[in-house]
């Protein structure tokens, strides 16, 4: 593989990483903002109060989006291996 093909594969991998990780990061951002506002309003500064909803958000999103994420990553891996072999 030449350097142009490698850089194109790297670029596609970074885009895929953004697409696959984006929903998780967006969910964490939304829940983190809501929990931050609630903690500020109620003056509860316990770290575990904010961490538990974020962990639950990641688990729920991973359960629902996991098959789609794995499918996208598997297709990319297969395409990458075919390009390297060919």
N, C-alpha and C positions, 0 to 999 in steps of 0.2 A: 504494500500500500504506500502511495506517495503521501507527502505531507499535506497536500490539499484535501485528499480523501480523509485523512485522519482528523484534520481540523473541522471538516464538515460533519463527520461522525460525532466529534466532541460537541459541536454546536447543537446538533440534533438531540444529543443526550441531555444537554443543559435545558433545552426547551421542554423536553419530556419531563425532566425533573421538576420544572416549574409547573407544568400542567398537572402532574400527579400530586405534588406536594402543596399546590395552591389551595385546594379545598380544606386541607387540614390546617394550614396556616391561617386562612380566612376564618375558619371556625374558632380557632384559638384566639385570634384577634378580637372577634366579636364577644366571646365569652369573657375574655380578659378585661375588655373595656367595661362590660356590664358589671362584672364583679368588682372592678376598681371603683366604679361610681357607687355601687351599693356599700362597699366597705367605707368609702369616704363619707357617705350620707349617714351611716349608722355608727361610725367611728370604731368599728371592729377592725383591729389591725393584726389579727391572727393570720399567719401565712397559710395555715392548713385550710382555712375557710376559702381562700382564693384558689388553692391548688386542687382541691377535690373536684370542683366543677370542670376545670381544665382537663384533668385526667379523664373524667367521665366523657367529655366532649371528644377527646381523641379516640377513646375506645368505641364510642357510638359511631363516629365517622368511619373508623377503620372497619367496623363490622359491615356497614352499609356500602362503603366505597371500596373495600378491600378487593373484591373480585374484579372490579373495573381497573383498579390500579395494577394488580398483578397481570391482568391481560395485556395492558398497554406496555408494561415493562417486559413481558415475555416476547411480545411481538418485536420490540426494539432489540432485544437480545438476539432473536432469531435473525432479524435483518442484518444486524452487525456481524454475526458469524458468517452469513452468506456473503457479505461484502468482503470480509477478510479472506475467505476461502477462494473467492472468484477473482 
